[in-house]
C-alpha cells in the first residue's frame, strides 16, 4: 500500500477525532465513548490511540516534498 492510502486513512481518522472533540466541546458528548462503552472501554481507547497515531502520521505531511511538484516542473 502506498503513502497516499495511509495519508487518506489517517486524515479520515483525524476528521472523526475532530468531530468527536467538537461534540465534546459544544455538547459535552463523547460519541466514541458512547458508541463503544465509555472512555475506558477497550474499543474506545483503541479509537483514541488510532486518532493519535494518525495525528503523528499526518504531521509528516508538513515536512514532505510535494510528490507532484516534480512532475509539474518537468512538464512546464
C-alpha positions in Angstrom: 0.0 0.0 0.0 1.3 3.4 -0.9 1.6 6.5 1.2 -1.5 8.0 -0.5 -3.7 5.3 1.1 -2.2 5.8 4.5 -2.5 9.6 4.2 -6.2 9.3 3.3 -6.8 6.8 6.1 -5.1 8.9 8.7 -6.8 12.1 7.5 -10.2 10.3 7.8 -9.4 9.2 11.4 -8.4 12.8 12.2 -11.7 14.1 10.8 -13.5 11.6 13.0 -11.4 12.7 16.0 -12.0 16.3 15.3 -15.8 15.9 15.0 -15.7 13.9 18.3 -13.8 16.7 20.0 -16.2 19.3 18.6 -19.1 17.3 20.1 -17.3 17.1 23.4 -16.6 20.9 23.4 -20.1 22.0 22.3 -22.4 19.4 23.8 -20.2 17.6 26.4 -21.0 14.4 24.4 -18.2 11.9 23.6 -19.6 10.0 20.6 -16.7 7.5 20.6 -17.3 6.7 24.2 -21.0 6.4 23.7 -20.6 4.1 20.7 -18.0 1.8 22.3 -19.0 1.6 26.0 -17.3 4.5 27.8 -14.0 6.3 27.7 -12.2 3.4 29.4 -13.6 0.6 27.2 -11.0 -1.2 25.1 -12.6 -0.2 21.8 -12.8 3.5 22.8 -9.2 3.5 23.8 -8.2 1.8 20.6 -10.0 4.6 18.6 -8.3 7.3 20.7 -4.9 5.7 20.1 -5.6 5.3 16.3 -6.5 9.0 16.1 -3.3 10.0 18.0 -1.2 7.8 15.7 -2.9 9.4 12.7 -2.1 12.8 14.0 1.6 11.9 14.2 1.5 10.4 10.7 -0.3 13.5 9.3 2.2 15.8 10.9 4.8 14.4 8.5 2.7 15.9 5.7 4.0 19.3 6.7 7.6 18.3 6.0 7.2 16.1 2.9 8.1 17.4 -0.5 5.1 17.6 -2.7 5.3 14.5 -5.0 3.5 16.2 -7.8 5.7 19.3 -7.8 8.5 17.4 -9.6 6.1 16.3 -12.3 4.8 19.9 -12.8 8.4 21.2 -13.1 9.4 18.7 -15.7 6.2 19.3 -17.8 6.5 23.1 -17.6 
